[in-house]
């Protein structure tokens, strides 16, 4: 393998990368190879390797492509006739190297103090082991009379379990190693959040995923069939582990139950009687219907909805703690029933004033204007409540694009039609948007000026022309809107118990 400089650090300094030919057995995580994608060979990085049904599978990320296109590939899609790039070796730890230097430059006085501490520690250990051996054979108890730093060192070194061999008495124990071990134990975070931590984070921030390890997990479901659509998921979702090896997951589009076997799914469909989301229909027009579902009353359905949505949302979703949330589901109607199009969830009581916690349009219905209807409906509910609302941050990439487009359209239309005064407060009151969202939208459109110690909203010619062109396209394609008169809904009132978890 010949090294070749073909990658750069952010600072612009070239980093030598080893390239060369590899066999299938030599491939490992971090290697970049050319993988067949849609009839073309694209460079991709191997993120994970697993053996499924006796054959190796490689989870790859294509360079310069969105993460949602990451996928599992078979070995025959990797082009081993071309050179691969091996991952650069890890840089030496600066902390370790500096600690080694410090050890070498230790003064004689420090060495004497270190020896005293070692001898003192040895005496404490011997006393502790003798007292423990008289009580519990084979296991040392923690010393009770120690304090401060010495106590931490003793706690680390006296956990001797059955079957371990203690060090000989004449072998000195390195206190630096003890301290490093204690520091490392503190530095490693718990991989799984405790239930109490998760509840507290959900209660205080409304966020739907707190454990960052979930974000980096690879996609585990290959394909999903829902109604007449076959969908390729984008991200990981915590479906049962048995579903990892199935070719297709079958989801009932009405009750959202999931099956890995087509026979079981067909048997379920012959018995399932649900024809719409299990909640109150609060809005209906000729195009869509909206249903309000209480996560406390319909736990199973809402949990199934969250598992489904996690397949298409990377950074946040709710798995099982659905009690504090309301779910507003949009559906289209035909002779077979009401087909789920998308939804948004909303906290029953949000301390931050969020009117949306999580929002999703299913992939088979995207790019058809449904996302804008979902956003518009969320602000219609905020107007009925007499509150200013904003979506929970951070938004997903598609969610951010959808909200920015909606904010710009609504604010520009109000100013062009003269329905709102050219100030931030009136725009927020008319649209039920928070001042920050209005302010950021005006800044993005370059419509905000500062004059005489006050912000002035200016409707520029460029913004007007862009909106006129957009309206012309909407006349050709057609545009759907939410009719406030068709909303049959009053803001629900919940007791303190119904706003929290019922565990």
C-alpha positions as CSV (number, residue, x, y, z in Angstrom):
1,X,0.0,0.0,0.0
2,X,1.4,3.4,-1.0
3,X,0.6,6.4,1.1
4,X,-0.9,9.3,-0.8
5,X,-2.0,12.7,0.3
6,X,-5.6,13.1,-0.8
7,X,-7.6,14.4,2.2
8,X,-7.4,17.6,4.2
9,X,-8.1,18.7,7.8
10,X,-10.4,21.7,8.3
11,X,-7.3,23.9,8.6
12,X,-6.3,23.0,5.0
13,X,-3.3,20.9,6.0
14,X,-3.1,17.7,3.9
15,X,-3.3,14.5,5.9
16,X,-1.5,11.4,4.5
17,X,-4.0,8.6,3.9
18,X,-2.9,5.1,3.1
19,X,-4.5,3.6,0.0
20,X,-4.2,0.2,-1.5
21,X,-6.0,-2.9,-2.5
22,X,-7.8,-5.0,0.1
23,X,-9.6,-8.3,0.3
24,X,-13.0,-8.8,1.8
25,X,-11.5,-10.1,5.0
26,X,-9.3,-7.1,5.4
27,X,-12.2,-4.5,5.3
28,X,-12.9,-2.9,8.7
29,X,-14.7,0.0,10.2
30,X,-13.4,3.3,8.9
31,X,-12.2,2.0,5.5
32,X,-13.4,4.0,2.5
33,X,-14.2,2.1,-0.6
34,X,-16.3,2.4,-3.8
35,X,-19.7,1.0,-3.5
36,X,-22.4,0.5,-6.2
37,X,-25.3,2.9,-5.7
38,X,-28.1,3.3,-8.2
39,X,-25.8,2.0,-11.0
40,X,-22.8,4.2,-10.1
41,X,-19.7,3.6,-8.0
42,X,-19.6,6.1,-5.1
43,X,-17.1,6.5,-2.4
44,X,-18.5,5.4,1.0
45,X,-17.1,4.9,4.5
46,X,-17.8,1.6,6.3
47,X,-19.5,2.4,9.6
48,X,-20.3,-1.1,10.9
49,X,-19.8,-4.7,9.8
50,X,-22.2,-7.6,10.8
51,X,-22.8,-11.1,9.8
52,X,-26.4,-11.8,8.9
53,X,-27.6,-15.2,7.7
54,X,-24.0,-16.3,7.4
55,X,-23.0,-13.5,5.1
56,X,-21.1,-10.3,5.9
57,X,-23.1,-7.0,5.7
58,X,-21.6,-3.5,5.6
59,X,-23.3,-0.4,6.8
60,X,-21.9,2.5,4.7
61,X,-22.2,6.3,4.5
62,X,-21.8,7.8,1.1
63,X,-19.5,10.8,0.9
64,X,-21.3,14.2,0.2
65,X,-24.7,12.5,0.7
66,X,-27.3,12.9,3.5
67,X,-27.1,10.5,6.4
68,X,-30.6,9.2,5.7
69,X,-29.1,7.5,2.6
70,X,-26.8,5.3,4.7
71,X,-27.6,1.7,4.2
72,X,-26.6,-1.9,4.6
73,X,-24.9,-3.4,1.5
74,X,-23.8,-6.9,0.5
75,X,-20.2,-7.7,-0.2
76,X,-20.8,-7.9,-3.9
77,X,-21.6,-4.2,-4.1
78,X,-18.1,-3.2,-2.8
79,X,-15.6,-2.7,-5.7
80,X,-12.4,-4.4,-4.5
81,X,-10.8,-3.9,-7.9
82,X,-10.2,-0.3,-6.9
83,X,-8.0,1.0,-4.1
84,X,-9.5,1.6,-0.7
85,X,-8.5,4.3,1.8
86,X,-7.5,3.0,5.2
87,X,-8.3,5.1,8.3
88,X,-5.6,7.4,9.6
89,X,-3.8,6.1,12.7
90,X,-5.0,7.6,16.0
91,X,-3.0,10.5,17.3
92,X,-1.2,10.0,20.6
93,X,-3.0,11.2,23.6
94,X,-1.4,14.5,24.6
95,X,-2.5,14.1,28.2
96,X,-0.7,10.8,28.5
97,X,2.5,12.1,26.9
98,X,2.5,15.1,29.2
99,X,1.9,12.9,32.3
100,X,4.9,10.8,31.3
101,X,7.1,13.9,31.0
102,X,5.9,15.0,34.4
103,X,6.8,11.7,35.9
104,X,10.3,11.9,34.5
105,X,10.8,15.4,35.9
106,X,9.6,14.6,39.4
107,X,11.8,16.1,42.1
108,X,13.5,14.0,44.8
109,X,11.2,15.5,47.4
110,X,8.1,14.4,45.4
111,X,9.6,10.9,45.1
112,X,10.1,10.7,48.9
113,X,6.5,11.8,49.4
114,X,5.3,9.3,46.9
115,X,7.1,6.4,48.7
116,X,5.6,7.5,52.0
117,X,2.2,7.5,50.5
118,X,2.8,4.1,49.0
119,X,3.9,2.6,52.3
120,X,1.0,4.2,54.1
121,X,-1.4,2.8,51.5
122,X,0.2,-0.7,51.8
123,X,-0.3,-0.6,55.6
124,X,-4.0,0.5,55.2
125,X,-4.5,-2.3,52.6
126,X,-3.0,-4.9,54.9
127,X,-5.1,-3.8,57.8
128,X,-8.3,-3.8,55.7
129,X,-7.6,-7.2,54.2
130,X,-6.9,-8.7,57.6
131,X,-10.0,-7.3,59.2
132,X,-12.1,-8.4,56.1
133,X,-10.7,-11.9,56.0
134,X,-12.0,-12.5,59.6
135,X,-15.5,-11.5,58.6
136,X,-16.0,-12.6,54.9
137,X,-13.6,-15.1,53.5
138,X,-12.2,-14.2,50.1
139,X,-13.6,-10.7,49.9
140,X,-12.1,-7.5,51.3
141,X,-14.4,-4.9,52.8
142,X,-14.1,-1.2,52.2
143,X,-12.1,0.6,55.0
144,X,-14.2,2.8,57.2
145,X,-11.6,5.2,58.6
146,X,-10.2,7.1,55.6
147,X,-11.1,10.5,54.2
148,X,-10.3,12.8,51.3
149,X,-8.1,11.7,48.5
150,X,-6.8,8.6,50.4
151,X,-10.3,7.4,50.7
152,X,-10.9,7.5,46.9
153,X,-7.7,5.6,46.3
154,X,-8.6,2.9,48.8
155,X,-12.1,2.5,47.4
156,X,-10.6,1.8,44.0
157,X,-8.0,-0.7,45.2
158,X,-9.8,-2.8,47.8
159,X,-12.6,-4.2,45.7
160,X,-11.1,-7.7,45.6
161,X,-13.6,-10.4,44.6
162,X,-13.4,-14.2,44.7
163,X,-10.9,-15.7,42.4
164,X,-8.6,-12.7,42.0
165,X,-4.9,-12.9,42.9
166,X,-3.6,-10.0,45.0
167,X,-0.2,-8.5,44.2
168,X,2.8,-9.7,46.2
169,X,3.6,-7.7,49.3
170,X,7.0,-6.7,47.9
171,X,5.5,-5.2,44.7
172,X,4.9,-1.5,45.0
173,X,1.6,-0.1,43.9
174,X,1.7,2.9,41.5
175,X,-0.4,5.7,42.9
176,X,-0.5,7.4,39.5
177,X,-2.2,4.4,38.0
178,X,-4.7,4.4,40.8
179,X,-5.5,8.0,40.3
180,X,-5.8,7.5,36.5
181,X,-8.2,4.6,37.1
182,X,-10.3,6.7,39.4
183,X,-10.4,9.6,36.9
184,X,-11.3,7.3,34.1
185,X,-14.1,5.8,36.1
186,X,-15.6,9.2,36.6
187,X,-15.0,10.3,33.0
188,X,-16.9,7.4,31.5
189,X,-20.6,8.3,31.4
190,X,-23.4,5.9,31.8
191,X,-24.4,4.5,28.5
192,X,-28.1,4.2,29.5
193,X,-30.0,7.0,31.1
194,X,-31.9,6.0,34.2
195,X,-35.6,6.3,34.2
196,X,-35.5,9.2,36.7
197,X,-33.0,11.1,34.5
198,X,-35.1,10.6,31.4
199,X,-38.3,11.7,33.2
200,X,-36.6,14.8,34.5
201,X,-35.2,15.8,31.1
202,X,-38.5,15.2,29.5
203,X,-40.3,17.2,32.1
204,X,-37.9,20.2,32.0
205,X,-37.1,20.4,28.3
206,X,-39.9,18.5,26.5
207,X,-37.2,16.8,24.3
208,X,-38.1,13.4,23.0
209,X,-34.7,11.8,22.9
210,X,-32.2,12.5,25.5
211,X,-29.7,9.6,25.1
212,X,-27.1,10.7,22.5
213,X,-26.1,7.0,21.9
214,X,-29.5,6.5,20.2
215,X,-28.7,9.2,17.6
216,X,-25.6,7.4,16.3
217,X,-27.2,4.0,16.0
218,X,-27.3,2.6,12.5
219,X,-30.5,1.8,10.6
220,X,-31.9,-1.6,11.5
221,X,-35.0,-2.0,9.3
222,X,-34.6,-2.6,5.6
223,X,-38.1,-2.0,4.2
224,X,-41.5,-1.3,5.6
225,X,-44.9,-2.0,3.9
226,X,-47.7,0.3,5.0
227,X,-50.9,0.1,3.0
228,X,-50.1,0.1,-0.7
229,X,-46.7,1.7,-0.1
230,X,-43.2,0.1,0.3
231,X,-40.9,2.5,2.2
232,X,-37.2,2.4,2.9
233,X,-36.5,3.8,6.4
234,X,-33.9,6.5,7.0
235,X,-32.8,5.9,10.5
236,X,-32.7,3.6,13.5
237,X,-35.9,2.8,15.4
238,X,-36.0,0.5,18.5
239,X,-38.3,-2.2,17.0
240,X,-37.8,-5.7,18.5
241,X,-34.4,-7.2,17.7
242,X,-36.1,-10.1,15.9
243,X,-37.0,-7.6,13.1
244,X,-33.4,-6.9,12.2
245,X,-33.1,-10.0,9.9
246,X,-36.5,-9.8,8.2
247,X,-36.7,-8.5,4.6
248,X,-39.9,-6.5,5.2
249,X,-41.7,-5.2,8.3
250,X,-45.5,-5.1,7.7
251,X,-47.3,-2.2,9.5
252,X,-51.1,-1.9,9.7
253,X,-51.9,1.6,8.5
254,X,-54.8,1.9,10.9
255,X,-53.7,0.4,14.2
256,X,-50.0,0.7,13.4
257,X,-49.2,-2.8,14.8
258,X,-46.1,-4.3,13.2
259,X,-45.3,-7.8,12.0
260,X,-42.2,-9.5,10.5
261,X,-44.2,-12.3,8.8
262,X,-46.7,-11.7,6.0
263,X,-49.0,-14.5,7.2
264,X,-49.3,-13.0,10.7
265,X,-49.9,-9.6,9.1
266,X,-52.7,-10.9,6.8
267,X,-54.3,-12.7,9.7
268,X,-54.3,-9.5,11.7
269,X,-55.7,-7.5,8.8
270,X,-58.6,-9.9,8.5
271,X,-59.5,-9.2,12.2
272,X,-58.6,-5.5,12.6
273,X,-61.7,-3.3,12.8
274,X,-60.0,0.1,13.2
275,X,-60.6,2.5,10.2
276,X,-59.2,5.8,11.6
277,X,-56.8,7.0,14.3
278,X,-58.3,6.2,17.7
279,X,-59.3,9.8,18.8
280,X,-61.8,12.6,18.3
281,X,-62.1,14.0,14.8
282,X,-61.7,17.8,15.4
283,X,-61.4,19.0,11.8
284,X,-62.8,17.8,8.4
285,X,-62.8,19.3,4.9
286,X,-63.0,17.8,1.5
287,X,-59.3,17.0,1.6
288,X,-58.1,15.9,5.0
289,X,-59.3,15.2,8.6
290,X,-57.5,15.8,11.9
291,X,-57.8,13.6,14.9
292,X,-56.8,14.4,18.5
293,X,-55.3,11.5,20.4
294,X,-54.4,11.5,24.1
295,X,-51.2,9.6,24.8
296,X,-52.5,8.6,28.2
297,X,-55.7,7.1,26.8
298,X,-54.2,5.4,23.7
299,X,-50.8,4.4,24.9
300,X,-50.3,1.4,22.5
301,X,-51.3,3.3,19.4
302,X,-49.2,6.3,20.3
303,X,-46.2,4.2,21.1
304,X,-46.5,2.4,17.7
305,X,-46.8,5.9,16.1
306,X,-43.5,6.9,17.8
307,X,-41.7,3.8,16.6
308,X,-42.8,4.5,13.1
309,X,-41.8,8.1,13.2
310,X,-38.4,7.3,14.5
311,X,-37.6,5.5,11.2
312,X,-37.7,9.0,9.6
313,X,-36.6,11.3,12.3
314,X,-32.9,11.3,13.3
315,X,-32.4,13.5,16.3
316,X,-35.6,13.2,18.4
317,X,-38.6,11.1,19.0
318,X,-40.7,9.7,21.8
319,X,-40.6,5.9,22.4
320,X,-42.8,4.9,25.4
321,X,-43.4,8.0,27.6
322,X,-46.5,9.2,25.7
323,X,-48.7,10.2,28.7
324,X,-47.8,13.9,28.8
325,X,-48.4,14.4,25.1
326,X,-51.3,15.0,22.7
327,X,-51.0,13.7,19.1
328,X,-52.7,15.5,16.2
329,X,-52.9,13.2,13.2
330,X,-53.8,14.2,9.7
331,X,-55.4,11.6,7.4
332,X,-57.0,11.4,4.0
333,X,-60.3,9.6,3.5
334,X,-61.5,7.1,1.0
335,X,-63.9,4.2,0.9
336,X,-61.5,2.0,2.9
337,X,-61.0,4.4,5.8
338,X,-58.8,7.3,7.0
339,X,-55.1,6.9,5.9
340,X,-52.5,8.4,8.1
341,X,-50.5,11.1,6.3
342,X,-48.6,12.8,9.1
343,X,-48.8,14.1,12.7
344,X,-47.4,16.5,15.2
345,X,-47.2,15.9,19.0
346,X,-47.7,18.6,21.6
347,X,-47.1,18.7,25.3
348,X,-50.2,19.0,27.5
349,X,-48.4,21.7,29.4
350,X,-45.2,23.2,27.9
351,X,-43.1,25.4,30.2
352,X,-41.3,26.8,27.1
353,X,-44.5,27.6,25.2
354,X,-43.9,25.0,22.5
355,X,-46.9,24.3,20.3
356,X,-45.2,21.4,18.6
357,X,-42.9,18.8,20.1
358,X,-42.4,16.5,17.1
359,X,-43.7,16.8,13.5
360,X,-43.6,14.4,10.6
361,X,-45.1,13.9,7.2
362,X,-44.7,10.2,6.1
363,X,-42.3,9.9,3.1
364,X,-45.0,8.6,0.8
365,X,-46.9,11.9,1.2
366,X,-44.0,14.3,1.2
367,X,-43.7,17.1,-1.4
368,X,-47.4,17.4,-1.7
369,X,-48.2,20.3,0.6
370,X,-49.2,18.2,3.6
371,X,-46.3,19.5,5.8
372,X,-47.5,23.1,5.4
373,X,-51.0,22.0,6.4
374,X,-49.6,20.4,9.6
375,X,-47.8,23.6,10.5
376,X,-50.7,25.8,9.7
377,X,-53.0,23.6,11.9
378,X,-50.6,23.8,14.8
379,X,-50.8,27.6,14.7
380,X,-54.5,27.5,14.4
381,X,-54.7,25.6,17.7
382,X,-52.4,28.2,19.3
383,X,-54.7,31.0,18.1
384,X,-57.7,29.2,19.7
385,X,-55.7,29.0,22.9
386,X,-54.8,32.7,22.8
387,X,-51.1,31.9,22.9
388,X,-47.9,32.4,20.9
389,X,-46.4,29.1,19.8
390,X,-43.1,27.8,18.4
391,X,-41.8,24.4,17.5
392,X,-39.4,22.6,19.9
393,X,-35.8,23.2,19.0
394,X,-33.7,21.8,17.5
395,X,-35.7,21.0,14.3
396,X,-34.8,18.3,11.9
397,X,-33.3,19.4,8.6
398,X,-36.6,18.9,6.7
399,X,-38.6,20.4,9.6
400,X,-36.4,23.6,9.6
401,X,-36.9,24.0,5.8
402,X,-40.7,23.6,6.2
403,X,-41.0,26.1,9.0
404,X,-38.8,28.7,7.4
405,X,-40.9,28.5,4.2
406,X,-44.1,28.7,6.2
407,X,-43.0,31.7,8.3
408,X,-41.8,33.6,5.2
409,X,-45.0,33.0,3.3
410,X,-47.4,33.9,6.1
411,X,-45.5,37.1,7.2
412,X,-45.0,38.4,3.6
413,X,-48.7,37.8,2.7
414,X,-49.8,39.7,5.8
415,X,-47.6,42.7,4.9
416,X,-48.6,42.6,1.2
417,X,-52.3,42.5,1.9
418,X,-52.0,45.2,4.6
419,X,-53.6,42.9,7.2
420,X,-50.9,43.6,9.8
421,X,-48.9,46.6,10.8
422,X,-45.2,46.7,9.9
423,X,-43.9,45.9,13.4
424,X,-42.8,42.7,15.1
425,X,-45.3,42.6,17.9
426,X,-48.3,42.9,15.6
427,X,-47.0,40.3,13.2
428,X,-46.6,37.9,16.1
429,X,-50.1,38.6,17.4
430,X,-51.7,38.0,14.0
431,X,-49.8,34.8,13.3
432,X,-49.5,33.3,16.8
433,X,-45.7,33.2,16.2
434,X,-43.2,34.1,18.9
435,X,-41.2,37.3,18.6
436,X,-38.0,35.3,18.1
437,X,-39.5,33.4,15.1
438,X,-40.8,36.6,13.5
439,X,-37.5,38.4,14.1
440,X,-35.4,35.6,12.6
441,X,-37.7,35.3,9.6
442,X,-37.4,39.1,8.9
443,X,-33.6,38.9,9.3
444,X,-33.4,36.0,6.8
445,X,-35.4,38.0,4.3
446,X,-33.3,41.1,4.9
447,X,-36.5,43.0,5.8
448,X,-35.3,44.4,9.1
449,X,-33.8,47.8,9.5
450,X,-32.7,49.7,12.6
451,X,-33.6,53.4,12.7
452,X,-34.0,55.9,15.5
453,X,-33.4,53.2,18.3
454,X,-36.2,51.0,16.9
455,X,-36.5,48.1,14.4
456,X,-38.3,48.9,11.2
457,X,-39.8,46.3,8.9
458,X,-39.3,47.0,5.2
459,X,-41.0,45.0,2.5
460,X,-38.4,44.9,-0.2
461,X,-39.0,44.6,-4.0
462,X,-37.0,41.3,-4.1
463,X,-39.3,39.7,-1.5
464,X,-42.5,40.8,-3.2
465,X,-41.3,39.5,-6.6
466,X,-40.3,36.2,-5.1
467,X,-43.7,35.8,-3.5
468,X,-45.5,36.7,-6.7
469,X,-43.7,34.0,-8.6
470,X,-44.6,31.5,-5.9
471,X,-48.2,32.5,-6.1
472,X,-48.2,31.9,-9.8
473,X,-46.9,28.4,-9.3
474,X,-49.5,27.7,-6.6
475,X,-52.3,28.7,-9.1
476,X,-51.0,26.1,-11.5
477,X,-50.5,23.3,-9.0
478,X,-53.3,24.2,-6.7
479,X,-53.0,25.1,-3.0
480,X,-54.8,23.6,0.0
481,X,-55.4,25.7,3.1
482,X,-56.9,25.1,6.6
483,X,-60.3,26.6,7.1
484,X,-60.6,27.9,10.7
485,X,-64.4,27.7,10.5
486,X,-64.2,23.9,10.2
487,X,-62.3,23.4,13.4
488,X,-64.5,22.0,16.2
489,X,-62.2,22.1,19.2
490,X,-61.8,23.7,22.6
491,X,-58.4,23.7,24.4
492,X,-58.5,20.7,26.7
493,X,-57.9,21.1,30.4
494,X,-55.9,18.4,32.2
495,X,-55.4,17.6,35.8
496,X,-51.9,17.4,37.3
497,X,-51.9,13.6,37.2
498,X,-52.9,13.4,33.5
499,X,-50.0,15.7,32.5
500,X,-47.3,13.4,33.9
501,X,-46.2,9.8,33.6
502,X,-48.4,7.1,35.0
503,X,-45.6,4.6,35.9
